[in-house]
Amino acid sequence: DKHQLFNRNCLDYMAEVAAGPDTDKFDVILTDPPYGMGADQFGDGAGKVANSEHHYDDSYESFKALMDGPKGWCNLSYQVCKPQAHAYVFCDIDRFHELKAWMQQAGWYVFRTPLINHKMNSGRVPLPDRGPRRQYEIILYAIKGGKPVTHIYPDIISTSADENLTHGAQKPVALY
């Protein structure tokens, strides 16, 4: 029943937890890492999607360095979770299978298909003069140790953006 928010480098924090006496700490990990799809180069959809810029390195190289390898996020996430845990990882469709393989190599069971977040009143317009507006994001769902769920929910989640919270990678509170 206790929640904590940490504002620090996740790899440093997770490595400290994995090396410490309290290693299996988390029941659930929910993360929205950079997707490695060049979102920092998208701009604002030619003015049609205001406040949608991404101000971080979203290169494939940055994504791979963050997520892959023995000291990468995928391995560390498995190490810091309790024997039974869930992970929800937002990602791009072009990176889903690669991320899935890294998670499986780390020990996670990864659900075969992604969960879909249908963003009803928002979305990205990669080709503002030609369309369409992309109104979904995918979420990789992973299980450690056969952790059961409390209810069977659909794999499509419809959400609306929170008002007055504009960010290129915003996730509504209701989604969490």
N, CA, C and O atoms as a DFTB+ gen file, in Angstrom:
704 C
 N C O
     1  1       0.810      -1.208       0.000
     2  2       0.000       0.000       0.000
     3  2       0.846       1.263       0.000
     4  3       0.313       2.372       0.035
     5  1       2.144       1.100      -0.038
     6  2       3.020       2.257      -0.002
     7  2       3.649       2.447      -1.378
     8  3       4.181       1.504      -1.964
     9  1       3.584       3.673      -1.886
    10  2       4.165       3.995      -3.186
    11  2       5.301       4.980      -2.981
    12  3       5.232       5.864      -2.127
    13  1       6.346       4.814      -3.778
    14  2       7.468       5.731      -3.735
    15  2       7.793       6.167      -5.148
    16  3       7.660       5.387      -6.090
    17  1       8.218       7.408      -5.297
    18  2       8.617       7.950      -6.579
    19  2      10.099       8.284      -6.502
    20  3      10.542       8.965      -5.577
    21  1      10.860       7.802      -7.474
    22  2      12.292       8.065      -7.528
    23  2      12.594       8.857      -8.790
    24  3      12.168       8.475      -9.880
    25  1      13.314       9.938      -8.653
    26  2      13.713      10.743      -9.805
    27  2      15.228      10.646      -9.934
    28  3      15.967      11.527      -9.495
    29  1      15.666       9.557     -10.544
    30  2      17.099       9.339     -10.749
    31  2      17.312       8.366     -11.886
    32  3      16.350       7.812     -12.419
    33  1      18.543       8.155     -12.259
    34  2      18.862       7.239     -13.342
    35  2      18.410       5.832     -12.955
    36  3      18.870       5.280     -11.955
    37  1      17.512       5.260     -13.747
    38  2      16.938       3.967     -13.376
    39  2      17.969       2.854     -13.375
    40  3      17.898       1.963     -12.529
    41  1      18.926       2.873     -14.295
    42  2      19.940       1.810     -14.328
    43  2      20.811       1.843     -13.081
    44  3      21.130       0.796     -12.519
    45  1      21.197       3.038     -12.643
    46  2      21.988       3.157     -11.410
    47  2      21.193       2.646     -10.219
    48  3      21.710       1.876      -9.410
    49  1      19.947       3.068     -10.106
    50  2      19.117       2.647      -8.981
    51  2      18.889       1.136      -8.994
    52  3      19.044       0.474      -7.968
    53  1      18.523       0.594     -10.153
    54  2      18.249      -0.841     -10.235
    55  2      19.509      -1.662      -9.956
    56  3      19.418      -2.718      -9.330
    57  1      20.672      -1.210     -10.400
    58  2      21.927      -1.918     -10.119
    59  2      22.218      -1.923      -8.618
    60  3      22.680      -2.929      -8.078
    61  1      21.949      -0.798      -7.942
    62  2      22.132      -0.735      -6.488
    63  2      21.201      -1.712      -5.780
    64  3      21.621      -2.418      -4.864
    65  1      19.934      -1.756      -6.202
    66  2      18.969      -2.681      -5.592
    67  2      19.396      -4.118      -5.848
    68  3      19.363      -4.942      -4.935
    69  1      19.797      -4.431      -7.074
    70  2      20.200      -5.803      -7.424
    71  2      21.421      -6.254      -6.633
    72  3      21.551      -7.437      -6.320
    73  1      22.320      -5.322      -6.307
    74  2      23.536      -5.662      -5.566
    75  2      23.334      -5.657      -4.059
    76  3      24.179      -6.159      -3.319
    77  1      22.225      -5.098      -3.600
    78  2      22.002      -4.946      -2.168
    79  2      21.298      -6.139      -1.537
    80  3      20.979      -7.116      -2.214
    81  1      21.062      -6.049      -0.235
    82  2      20.418      -7.154       0.484
    83  2      18.920      -7.294       0.178
    84  3      18.353      -8.374       0.345
    85  1      18.284      -6.213      -0.265
    86  2      16.846      -6.218      -0.535
    87  2      16.618      -6.302      -2.039
    88  3      16.067      -5.380      -2.640
    89  1      17.051      -7.431      -2.660
    90  2      17.066      -7.512      -4.116
    91  2      15.688      -7.668      -4.732
    92  3      15.363      -6.941      -5.671
    93  1      14.868      -8.584      -4.245
    94  2      13.557      -8.805      -4.873
    95  2      12.527      -7.875      -4.237
    96  3      11.818      -8.247      -3.301
    97  1      12.466      -6.682      -4.760
    98  2      11.747      -5.592      -4.125
    99  2      10.385      -5.297      -4.750
   100  3       9.469      -4.889      -4.035
   101  1      10.223      -5.488      -6.054
   102  2       9.062      -4.953      -6.752
   103  2       8.101      -6.037      -7.230
   104  3       8.520      -7.087      -7.715
   105  1       6.791      -5.762      -7.082
   106  2       5.727      -6.627      -7.603
   107  2       5.435      -6.308      -9.064
   108  3       5.119      -7.195      -9.856
   109  1       5.545      -5.031      -9.404
   110  2       5.204      -4.551     -10.739
   111  2       6.226      -3.501     -11.151
   112  3       6.626      -2.648     -10.360
   113  1       6.631      -3.587     -12.393
   114  2       7.416      -2.507     -12.988
   115  2       6.626      -2.010     -14.193
   116  3       6.229      -2.786     -15.063
   117  1       6.410      -0.717     -14.223
   118  2       5.699      -0.060     -15.315
   119  2       6.611       1.051     -15.814
   120  3       6.968       1.953     -15.056
   121  1       6.991       0.988     -17.098
   122  2       7.941       1.973     -17.590
   123  2       7.622       2.410     -19.012
   124  3       7.047       1.661     -19.801
   125  1       8.006       3.624     -19.310
   126  2       7.820       4.216     -20.626
   127  2       9.184       4.728     -21.093
   128  3       9.431       5.934     -21.098
   129  1      10.068       3.805     -21.486
   130  2      11.417       4.231     -21.882
   131  2      11.404       4.878     -23.264
   132  3      10.400       4.798     -23.972
   133  1      12.498       5.512     -23.651
   134  2      12.607       5.936     -25.045
   135  2      12.407       4.727     -25.955
   136  3      12.828       3.620     -25.621
   137  1      11.771       4.937     -27.093
   138  2      11.400       3.824     -27.975
   139  2      12.444       3.508     -29.042
   140  3      12.348       2.476     -29.705
   141  1      13.438       4.375     -29.219
   142  2      14.429       4.147     -30.253
   143  2      13.886       4.349     -31.651
   144  3      14.316       3.681     -32.592
   145  1      12.938       5.271     -31.793
   146  2      12.297       5.484     -33.092
   147  2      12.510       6.895     -33.638
   148  3      11.859       7.295     -34.603
   149  1      13.419       7.647     -33.023
   150  2      13.708       8.990     -33.514
   151  2      12.648      10.017     -33.195
   152  3      12.509      10.997     -33.927
   153  1      11.889       9.827     -32.119
   154  2      10.815      10.759     -31.770
   155  2      11.343      12.166     -31.500
   156  3      10.608      13.142     -31.649
   157  1      12.602      12.275     -31.107
   158  2      13.171      13.596     -30.860
   159  2      13.331      14.401     -32.159
   160  3      13.634      15.594     -32.118
   161  1      13.128      13.751     -33.301
   162  2      13.219      14.421     -34.601
   163  2      11.848      14.732     -35.201
   164  3      11.780      15.304     -36.290
   165  1      10.757      14.374     -34.523
   166  2       9.409      14.530     -35.088
   167  2       8.946      15.970     -35.170
   168  3       8.206      16.321     -36.089
   169  1       9.359      16.813     -34.236
   170  2       8.832      18.174     -34.192
   171  2       7.406      18.180     -33.658
   172  3       7.021      17.302     -32.886
   173  1       6.626      19.175     -34.072
   174  2       5.264      19.326     -33.535
   175  2       4.199      19.029     -34.588
   176  3       3.108      19.596     -34.533
   177  1       4.498      18.152     -35.543
   178  2       3.505      17.806     -36.560
   179  2       3.128      19.005     -37.412
   180  3       1.957      19.200     -37.738
   181  1       4.124      19.811     -37.772
   182  2       3.901      21.022     -38.572
   183  2       2.910      21.967     -37.901
   184  3       2.101      22.608     -38.572
   185  1       2.979      22.051     -36.571
   186  2       2.108      22.949     -35.830
   187  2       0.742      22.382     -35.530
   188  3      -0.064      23.034     -34.867
   189  1       0.462      21.173     -36.005
   190  2      -0.861      20.578     -35.808
   191  2      -0.971      19.799     -34.505
   192  3      -2.076      19.462     -34.079
   193  1       0.150      19.509     -33.872
   194  2       0.151      18.804     -32.593
   195  2       1.057      19.591     -31.654
   196  3       2.226      19.253     -31.468
   197  1       0.505      20.637     -31.070
   198  2       1.286      21.525     -30.215
   199  2       1.760      20.790     -28.966
   200  3       1.083      19.891     -28.467
   201  1       2.916      21.180     -28.473
   202  2       3.511      20.635     -27.243
   203  2       3.763      19.134     -27.318
   204  3       3.699      18.449     -26.297
   205  1       4.048      18.614     -28.502
   206  2       4.253      17.175     -28.615
   207  2       5.718      16.809     -28.819
   208  3       6.032      15.656     -29.113
   209  1       6.612      17.773     -28.665
   210  2       8.023      17.491     -28.892
   211  2       8.580      16.532     -27.841
   212  3       8.111      16.478     -26.704
   213  1       9.582      15.790     -28.256
   214  2      10.288      14.864     -27.361
   215  2      11.691      15.416     -27.158
   216  3      12.459      15.508     -28.116
   217  1      12.035      15.780     -25.945
   218  2      13.309      16.435     -25.649
   219  2      14.270      15.472     -24.968
   220  3      14.731      15.733     -23.857
   221  1      14.573      14.365     -25.626
   222  2      15.533      13.385     -25.133
   223  2      16.044      12.603     -26.325
   224  3      15.420      12.613     -27.385
   225  1      17.160      11.933     -26.169
   226  2      17.749      11.147     -27.248
   227  2      16.900       9.896     -27.468
   228  3      16.842       9.018     -26.606
   229  1      16.247       9.822     -28.616
   230  2      15.404       8.674     -28.932
   231  2      15.976       7.886     -30.121
   232  3      15.230       7.333     -30.929
   233  1      17.281       7.847     -30.209
   234  2      17.921       7.068     -31.267
   235  2      17.855       5.578     -30.922
   236  3      17.698       5.197     -29.762
   237  1      17.979       4.754     -31.952
   238  2      18.025       3.305     -31.730
   239  2      19.213       2.947     -30.842
   240  3      19.099       2.086     -29.969
   241  1      20.343       3.599     -31.061
   242  2      21.546       3.301     -30.272
   243  2      21.318       3.578     -28.787
   244  3      21.756       2.807     -27.934
   245  1      20.638       4.668     -28.485
   246  2      20.330       4.995     -27.090
   247  2      19.373       3.966     -26.487
   248  3      19.556       3.539     -25.347
   249  1      18.354       3.570     -27.248
   250  2      17.397       2.553     -26.804
   251  2      18.108       1.236     -26.498
   252  3      17.898       0.649     -25.437
   253  1      18.946       0.773     -27.421
   254  2      19.657      -0.501     -27.243
   255  2      20.589      -0.439     -26.036
   256  3      20.648      -1.386     -25.252
   257  1      21.315       0.667     -25.880
   258  2      22.223       0.819     -24.742
   259  2      21.465       0.789     -23.414
   260  3      21.970       0.262     -22.423
   261  1      20.270       1.347     -23.392
   262  2      19.461       1.357     -22.174
   263  2      18.891      -0.017     -21.854
   264  3      18.927      -0.446     -20.701
   265  1      18.372      -0.704     -22.845
   266  2      17.563      -1.898     -22.593
   267  2      18.326      -3.215     -22.620
   268  3      17.969      -4.130     -21.878
   269  1      19.366      -3.350     -23.447
   270  2      20.008      -4.633     -23.711
   271  2      21.273      -4.823     -22.879
   272  3      21.834      -3.869     -22.340
   273  1      21.702      -6.070     -22.792
   274  2      22.972      -6.411     -22.163
   275  2      22.829      -6.763     -20.697
   276  3      21.775      -6.560     -20.094
   277  1      23.910      -7.296     -20.128
   278  2      23.867      -7.750     -18.727
   279  2      23.547      -6.641     -17.725
   280  3      22.956      -6.900     -16.677
   281  1      23.936      -5.415     -18.046
   282  2      23.657      -4.278     -17.158
   283  2      22.547      -3.399     -17.705
   284  3      22.379      -2.261     -17.267
   285  1      21.781      -3.926     -18.670
   286  2      20.696      -3.186     -19.272
   287  2      19.404      -3.336     -18.486
   288  3      19.302      -4.168     -17.584
   289  1      18.417      -2.518     -18.841
   290  2      17.152      -2.466     -18.129
   291  2      16.448      -3.820     -18.075
   292  3      15.920      -4.189     -17.026
   293  1      16.429      -4.559     -19.162
   294  2      15.698      -5.835     -19.190
   295  2      16.228      -6.798     -18.138
   296  3      15.444      -7.383     -17.390
   297  1      17.553      -6.974     -18.065
   298  2      18.139      -7.864     -17.062
   299  2      17.927      -7.334     -15.648
   300  3      17.554      -8.085     -14.748
   301  1      18.164      -6.046     -15.457
   302  2      18.024      -5.478     -14.119
   303  2      16.575      -5.539     -13.633
   304  3      16.334      -5.740     -12.442
   305  1      15.618      -5.369     -14.531
   306  2      14.211      -5.423     -14.113
   307  2      13.875      -6.802     -13.541
   308  3      13.146      -6.911     -12.555
   309  1      14.399      -7.830     -14.152
   310  2      14.152      -9.200     -13.658
   311  2      14.813      -9.393     -12.291
   312  3      14.229     -10.007     -11.398
   313  1      16.012      -8.874     -12.133
   314  2      16.756      -9.055     -10.884
   315  2      16.115      -8.348      -9.694
   316  3      16.186      -8.851      -8.573
   317  1      15.493      -7.195      -9.913
   318  2      14.968      -6.416      -8.793
   319  2      13.523      -6.755      -8.437
   320  3      12.990      -6.247      -7.450
   321  1      12.888      -7.611      -9.239
   322  2      11.498      -7.972      -8.949
   323  2      11.413      -9.156      -7.992
   324  3      12.326      -9.975      -7.890
   325  1      10.299      -9.212      -7.308
   326  2      10.009     -10.350      -6.444
   327  2       9.912     -11.621      -7.283
   328  3       9.829     -11.535      -8.508
   329  1       9.920     -12.798      -6.657
   330  2       9.837     -14.044      -7.420
   331  2       8.611     -14.128      -8.330
   332  3       8.635     -14.823      -9.346
   333  1       7.553     -13.429      -7.970
   334  2       6.372     -13.334      -8.831
   335  2       6.091     -11.853      -9.065
   336  3       5.857     -11.095      -8.124
   337  1       6.118     -11.452     -10.346
   338  2       5.973     -10.031     -10.679
   339  2       5.432      -9.878     -12.093
   340  3       5.400     -10.825     -12.878
   341  1       5.011      -8.659     -12.389
   342  2       4.585      -8.286     -13.740
   343  2       5.406      -7.090     -14.196
   344  3       5.853      -6.279     -13.385
   345  1       5.597      -6.995     -15.506
   346  2       6.239      -5.814     -16.098
   347  2       5.378      -5.339     -17.260
   348  3       4.880      -6.142     -18.050
   349  1       5.214      -4.042     -17.353
   350  2       4.496      -3.391     -18.446
   351  2       5.469      -2.373     -19.039
   352  3       5.872      -1.425     -18.365
   353  1       5.844      -2.577     -20.303
   354  2       6.866      -1.746     -20.924
   355  2       6.307      -1.147     -22.215
   356  3       6.057      -1.870     -23.179
   357  1       6.113       0.165     -22.233
   358  2       5.684       0.829     -23.453
   359  2       6.804       0.720     -24.476
   360  3       7.981       0.825     -24.133
   361  1       6.431       0.509     -25.737
   362  2       7.449       0.400     -26.785
   363  2       6.821       0.675     -28.149
   364  3       5.600       0.760     -28.281
   365  1       7.667       0.810     -29.148
   366  2       7.209       1.002     -30.516
   367  2       7.033      -0.354     -31.179
   368  3       7.732      -1.311     -30.846
   369  1       6.111      -0.432     -32.105
   370  2       5.835      -1.694     -32.788
   371  2       7.082      -2.227     -33.507
   372  3       7.267      -3.440     -33.603
   373  1       7.930      -1.332     -34.008
   374  2       9.151      -1.773     -34.680
   375  2      10.169      -2.373     -33.715
   376  3      11.073      -3.087     -34.149
   377  1      10.046      -2.104     -32.436
   378  2      10.991      -2.611     -31.435
   379  2      10.405      -3.740     -30.580
   380  3      11.117      -4.320     -29.759
   381  1       9.123      -4.058     -30.762
   382  2       8.448      -5.021     -29.885
   383  2       9.160      -6.373     -29.849
   384  3       9.437      -6.886     -28.764
   385  1       9.460      -6.957     -30.997
   386  2      10.032      -8.312     -31.004
   387  2      11.459      -8.340     -30.473
   388  3      11.861      -9.316     -29.841
   389  1      12.217      -7.299     -30.718
   390  2      13.566      -7.216     -30.174
   391  2      13.509      -7.070     -28.649
   392  3      14.245      -7.745     -27.930
   393  1      12.637      -6.193     -28.164
   394  2      12.463      -6.024     -26.722
   395  2      11.953      -7.315     -26.086
   396  3      12.398      -7.699     -25.004
   397  1      11.029      -7.973     -26.755
   398  2      10.502      -9.255     -26.268
   399  2      11.641     -10.268     -26.099
   400  3      11.706     -10.959     -25.082
   401  1      12.529     -10.361     -27.078
   402  2      13.651     -11.307     -26.998
   403  2      14.574     -10.961     -25.829
   404  3      15.013     -11.859     -25.110
   405  1      14.876      -9.677     -25.625
   406  2      15.736      -9.275     -24.502
   407  2      15.083      -9.607     -23.167
   408  3      15.752     -10.070     -22.243
   409  1      13.783      -9.374     -23.065
   410  2      13.068      -9.684     -21.825
   411  2      13.071     -11.191     -21.566
   412  3      13.270     -11.623     -20.431
   413  1      12.857     -11.981     -22.597
   414  2      12.871     -13.439     -22.442
   415  2      14.266     -13.924     -22.056
   416  3      14.394     -14.814     -21.215
   417  1      15.301     -13.363     -22.648
   418  2      16.673     -13.734     -22.284
   419  2      16.958     -13.426     -20.821
   420  3      17.732     -14.130     -20.173
   421  1      16.338     -12.383     -20.308
   422  2      16.520     -12.009     -18.909
   423  2      15.770     -12.947     -17.960
   424  3      16.061     -12.977     -16.764
   425  1      14.796     -13.718     -18.488
   426  2      14.048     -14.651     -17.654
   427  2      12.551     -14.436     -17.628
   428  3      11.823     -15.275     -17.097
   429  1      12.071     -13.341     -18.184
   430  2      10.646     -13.030     -18.186
   431  2       9.901     -13.933     -19.162
   432  3      10.450     -14.327     -20.191
   433  1       8.653     -14.261     -18.840
   434  2       7.727     -14.817     -19.826
   435  2       7.022     -13.608     -20.433
   436  3       6.441     -12.803     -19.705
   437  1       7.065     -13.474     -21.750
   438  2       6.461     -12.323     -22.408
   439  2       5.223     -12.777     -23.168
   440  3       5.274     -13.698     -23.984
   441  1       4.113     -12.110     -22.880
   442  2       2.865     -12.381     -23.589
   443  2       3.104     -12.179     -25.079
   444  3       3.775     -11.228     -25.480
   445  1       2.563     -13.060     -25.888
   446  2       2.858     -13.107     -27.317
   447  2       2.529     -11.830     -28.074
   448  3       3.268     -11.449     -28.982
   449  1       1.454     -11.173     -27.726
   450  2       1.037      -9.960     -28.418
   451  2       0.999      -8.790     -27.433
   452  3       0.828      -8.993     -26.231
   453  1       1.156      -7.580     -27.938
   454  2       1.162      -6.434     -27.028
   455  2      -0.232      -6.057     -26.552
   456  3      -1.235      -6.389     -27.183
   457  1      -0.271      -5.359     -25.428
   458  2      -1.481      -4.653     -25.019
   459  2      -1.521      -3.367     -25.852
   460  3      -0.479      -2.839     -26.240
   461  1      -2.714      -2.876     -26.120
   462  2      -2.871      -1.670     -26.932
   463  2      -3.517      -0.577     -26.090
   464  3      -4.579      -0.785     -25.502
   465  1      -2.879       0.579     -26.034
   466  2      -3.467       1.754     -25.412
   467  2      -4.049       2.610     -26.529
   468  3      -3.311       3.254     -27.275
   469  1      -5.395       2.615     -26.643
   470  2      -6.088       3.436     -27.642
   471  2      -6.260       4.827     -27.061
   472  3      -7.010       5.017     -26.103
   473  1      -5.574       5.790     -27.633
   474  2      -5.591       7.171     -27.147
   475  2      -6.699       7.918     -27.882
   476  3      -6.492       8.420     -28.987
   477  1      -7.873       7.987     -27.264
   478  2      -9.073       8.460     -27.958
   479  2      -9.005       9.913     -28.416
   480  3      -9.474      10.222     -29.511
   481  1      -8.449      10.799     -27.633
   482  2      -8.479      12.218     -28.007
   483  2      -7.079      12.794     -28.227
   484  3      -6.871      13.998     -28.081
   485  1      -6.132      11.942     -28.575
   486  2      -4.785      12.439     -28.843
   487  2      -4.117      11.494     -29.830
   488  3      -4.755      10.587     -30.363
   489  1      -2.873      11.706     -30.061
   490  2      -2.139      10.841     -30.974
   491  2      -1.061      11.618     -31.694
   492  3      -0.932      12.832     -31.540
   493  1      -0.302      10.902     -32.474
   494  2       0.823      11.479     -33.205
   495  2       0.473      11.547     -34.689
   496  3      -0.185      10.657     -35.229
   497  1       0.920      12.609     -35.329
   498  2       0.672      12.782     -36.758
   499  2       2.035      12.794     -37.456
   500  3       2.611      13.863     -37.655
   501  1       2.561      11.620     -37.831
   502  2       3.892      11.594     -38.433
   503  2       3.952      12.248     -39.809
   504  3       5.005      12.751     -40.201
   505  1       2.861      12.253     -40.540
   506  2       2.799      12.878     -41.869
   507  2       1.638      13.867     -41.879
   508  3       0.567      13.547     -42.395
   509  1       1.827      15.063     -41.319
   510  2       0.710      15.990     -41.117
   511  2      -0.046      16.362     -42.385
   512  3      -1.235      16.675     -42.319
   513  1       0.607      16.334     -43.524
   514  2      -0.079      16.694     -44.770
   515  2      -0.689      15.496     -45.479
   516  3      -1.404      15.665     -46.467
   517  1      -0.421      14.286     -44.993
   518  2      -0.905      13.083     -45.659
   519  2      -1.635      12.123     -44.728
   520  3      -2.313      11.209     -45.198
   521  1      -1.506      12.317     -43.400
   522  2      -2.191      11.479     -42.428
   523  2      -1.640      10.084     -42.390
   524  3      -0.626       9.820     -43.035
   525  1      -2.247       9.187     -41.677
   526  2      -3.295       9.367     -40.674
   527  2      -2.704       9.744     -39.313
   528  3      -1.488       9.841     -39.144
   529  1      -3.584       9.949     -38.375
   530  2      -3.176      10.215     -37.000
   531  2      -3.071       8.874     -36.273
   532  3      -4.035       8.110     -36.223
   533  1      -1.923       8.601     -35.726
   534  2      -1.724       7.345     -34.982
   535  2      -2.234       7.539     -33.563
   536  3      -1.713       8.375     -32.826
   537  1      -3.249       6.774     -33.175
   538  2      -3.889       6.961     -31.877
   539  2      -3.742       5.758     -30.957
   540  3      -4.641       5.456     -30.172
   541  1      -2.625       5.081     -31.052
   542  2      -2.412       3.960     -30.144
   543  2      -0.944       3.847     -29.782
   544  3      -0.070       4.351     -30.487
   545  1      -0.698       3.190     -28.691
   546  2       0.648       2.808     -28.275
   547  2       0.577       1.349     -27.859
   548  3      -0.473       0.856     -27.448
   549  1       1.702       0.671     -27.969
   550  2       1.705      -0.723     -27.528
   551  2       2.486      -0.867     -26.229
   552  3       3.374      -0.076     -25.912
   553  1       2.119      -1.907     -25.493
   554  2       2.722      -2.183     -24.191
   555  2       3.107      -3.659     -24.157
   556  3       2.255      -4.533     -24.317
   557  1       4.381      -3.928     -23.949
   558  2       4.834      -5.296     -23.755
   559  2       4.443      -5.713     -22.344
   560  3       4.699      -4.986     -21.383
   561  1       3.826      -6.880     -22.220
   562  2       3.392      -7.409     -20.921
   563  2       4.217      -8.648     -20.609
   564  3       4.243      -9.592     -21.399
   565  1       4.890      -8.653     -19.463
   566  2       5.764      -9.758     -19.084
   567  2       5.439     -10.242     -17.678
   568  3       4.974      -9.481     -16.829
   569  1       5.696     -11.530     -17.453
   570  2       5.363     -12.184     -16.184
   571  2       6.604     -12.894     -15.656
   572  3       7.320     -13.552     -16.410
   573  1       6.849     -12.758     -14.371
   574  2       7.925     -13.478     -13.692
   575  2       7.291     -14.423     -12.685
   576  3       6.469     -14.009     -11.867
   577  1       7.675     -15.691     -12.746
   578  2       7.260     -16.658     -11.737
   579  2       5.782     -17.014     -11.733
   580  3       5.276     -17.458     -10.702
   581  1       5.091     -16.844     -12.806
   582  2       3.683     -17.236     -12.872
   583  2       2.757     -16.381     -12.034
   584  3       1.709     -16.861     -11.602
   585  1       3.109     -15.126     -11.788
   586  2       2.256     -14.241     -10.969
   587  2       0.843     -14.177     -11.552
   588  3       0.671     -13.840     -12.723
   589  1      -0.160     -14.496     -10.745
   590  2      -1.543     -14.437     -11.244
   591  2      -2.041     -12.996     -11.335
   592  3      -1.478     -12.088     -10.723
   593  1      -3.092     -12.812     -12.098
   594  2      -3.744     -11.506     -12.197
   595  2      -4.968     -11.493     -11.292
   596  3      -5.450     -12.543     -10.867
   597  1      -5.462     -10.300     -11.002
   598  2      -6.636     -10.170     -10.137
   599  2      -7.936     -10.194     -10.923
   600  3      -9.011     -10.385     -10.354
   601  1      -7.835      -9.996     -12.245
   602  2      -9.012      -9.955     -13.102
   603  2      -8.537     -10.097     -14.546
   604  3      -7.412      -9.714     -14.865
   605  1      -9.374     -10.638     -15.410
   606  2      -9.040     -10.720     -16.831
   607  2      -9.604      -9.478     -17.520
   608  3     -10.819      -9.312     -17.637
   609  1      -8.697      -8.611     -17.975
   610  2      -9.072      -7.382     -18.664
   611  2      -8.807      -7.545     -20.160
   612  3      -8.018      -8.405     -20.549
   613  1      -9.452      -6.735     -21.007
   614  2      -9.167      -6.793     -22.443
   615  2      -7.743      -6.320     -22.748
   616  3      -7.127      -5.616     -21.948
   617  1      -7.241      -6.709     -23.893
   618  2      -5.895      -6.274     -24.282
   619  2      -5.903      -4.924     -24.982
   620  3      -4.847      -4.442     -25.392
   621  1      -7.063      -4.305     -25.127
   622  2      -7.177      -2.950     -25.649
   623  2      -7.731      -2.062     -24.543
   624  3      -8.797      -2.327     -23.988
   625  1      -6.991      -1.011     -24.235
   626  2      -7.351      -0.085     -23.163
   627  2      -7.603       1.270     -23.819
   628  3      -6.708       1.816     -24.466
   629  1      -8.795       1.816     -23.665
   630  2      -9.109       3.128     -24.239
   631  2      -8.964       4.199     -23.173
   632  3      -9.538       4.089     -22.090
   633  1      -8.193       5.236     -23.482
   634  2      -7.948       6.314     -22.530
   635  2      -8.078       7.665     -23.221
   636  3      -7.980       7.768     -24.443
   637  1      -8.298       8.682     -22.423
   638  2      -8.291      10.065     -22.890
   639  2      -7.144      10.787     -22.204
   640  3      -6.837      10.520     -21.042
   641  1      -6.515      11.701     -22.926
   642  2      -5.407      12.459     -22.356
   643  2      -5.906      13.318     -21.206
   644  3      -7.017      13.846     -21.245
   645  1      -5.074      13.451     -20.184
   646  2      -5.398      14.344     -19.078
   647  2      -5.306      15.786     -19.563
   648  3      -4.402      16.127     -20.326
   649  1      -6.230      16.629     -19.129
   650  2      -6.220      18.027     -19.527
   651  2      -5.064      18.757     -18.862
   652  3      -4.655      18.427     -17.749
   653  1      -4.551      19.750     -19.565
   654  2      -3.497      20.635     -19.068
   655  2      -2.180      19.918     -18.779
   656  3      -1.321      20.467     -18.090
   657  1      -2.012      18.725     -19.285
   658  2      -0.741      18.019     -19.130
   659  2      -0.258      17.648     -20.526
   660  3      -0.568      16.569     -21.032
   661  1       0.491      18.531     -21.136
   662  2       0.929      18.271     -22.505
   663  2       2.397      17.899     -22.505
   664  3       3.247      18.633     -22.000
   665  1       2.670      16.763     -23.074
   666  2       4.024      16.245     -23.215
   667  2       3.986      15.259     -24.365
   668  3       2.985      14.571     -24.561
   669  1       5.052      15.186     -25.115
   670  2       5.080      14.314     -26.275
   671  2       4.838      12.845     -25.968
   672  3       4.368      12.103     -26.831
   673  1       5.149      12.417     -24.760
   674  2       4.974      11.005     -24.398
   675  2       4.008      10.855     -23.209
   676  3       4.118       9.905     -22.434
   677  1       3.083      11.777     -23.074
   678  2       2.158      11.774     -21.946
   679  2       1.362      10.478     -21.858
   680  3       0.917       9.937     -22.869
   681  1       1.195       9.999     -20.652
   682  2       0.310       8.859     -20.372
   683  2      -0.708       9.338     -19.343
   684  3      -0.324       9.899     -18.317
   685  1      -2.000       9.129     -19.598
   686  2      -3.006       9.570     -18.632
   687  2      -2.936       8.755     -17.342
   688  3      -2.603       7.570     -17.355
   689  1      -3.249       9.402     -16.250
   690  2      -3.220       8.749     -14.945
   691  2      -4.136       7.517     -14.945
   692  3      -3.796       6.498     -14.343
   693  1      -5.287       7.601     -15.609
   694  2      -6.244       6.476     -15.646
   695  2      -5.631       5.226     -16.266
   696  3      -6.002       4.110     -15.902
   697  1      -4.701       5.403     -17.194
   698  2      -4.048       4.248     -17.817
   699  2      -3.254       3.461     -16.790
   700  3      -3.276       2.231     -16.787
   701  1      -2.558       4.167     -15.925
   702  2      -1.769       3.475     -14.899
   703  2      -2.652       2.780     -13.896
   704  3      -2.152       2.149     -12.965
